[in-house]
Every structure is written in structure tokens, then in C-alpha cells.
């Protein structure tokens, strides 16, 4: 049996620091971690070559993931062409889930990647797929803790 539940919600923001001032400083949502991903993992999963800055906030066992795309040349990209929001769904067996989706004609945007950092993502296997309306769904298989 493959079980699914909400893992996280990701939102593309224009200014990560401004968004953190709102979500973390004003609303008081605890910060799990932040950083910048310029590696192949983000590029493989998102399907583009843009760098991104991120912050993960703890929503009581679920994550609010803030993403700011950064242009290589002049700084802020604003994510104009990026999906504005995605939903992360936790699955117990990503391989089986992908086989099921492929059997229904749904092709993932990449092969699953295994994250090594930040610590709260270490060991997670992730992949983006599109729902029937083209909305971005991130399937996440987390290592047992």
C-alpha cells in the first residue's frame, strides 16, 4: 500500500528576506533552515538552470517552503516563469508511486533525486510531476527517523 499525506507547501516569493520578516518574524513560524541551492539537484528537479534561495519554516510537522529564484547575471529573477506554488505530498514508496503514474501516462519531470542537505531534508527522495491541470506536485519519500 502506498500512503500519501501532505508534506509541505512551496511558494515562490520575490524577496526571501522580506517574506521571512513576515512569516518568521511577524507570524512567529519557526525557521528550520535556509540557504542557496546552486547544485544539480535543484536544476534536475525544477527542470531549469536557475539558482534559488530557500527557507523552510515549521508548520507543526509540515513545512512551508519559500523559494526565491536568483538570476545568474543581475540578482533577482522573481521567478516570473516559475510555478508560483507547489504541493509536496509524502509517499511511502516513491518507486512504486512513479510506476503507477507512468502506467497512467504521467511522466515525471526528472528522475528522483536524493537530497543531502539541509539536515531536515537529508535522505529524502523527491521528484516533480504535473497534475492534469499542469499544477506542480512534488512527491517526497522521507527516510524513516
Secondary structure, DSSP 4 states (H G I P E B T S, - for coil): ---EEEEEEEEE-S-HHHHHIIIIIIT-PPEEEEEEE-SHHHHHHHSS--EEEEEEEESSSSEEEEEEEEETTTEE-TTTTS-SEEEEEEES-HHHHHHHHHHTTPPPSS--EE---SGGGTT-EEEEEE-TTS-EEEEEEPPP-
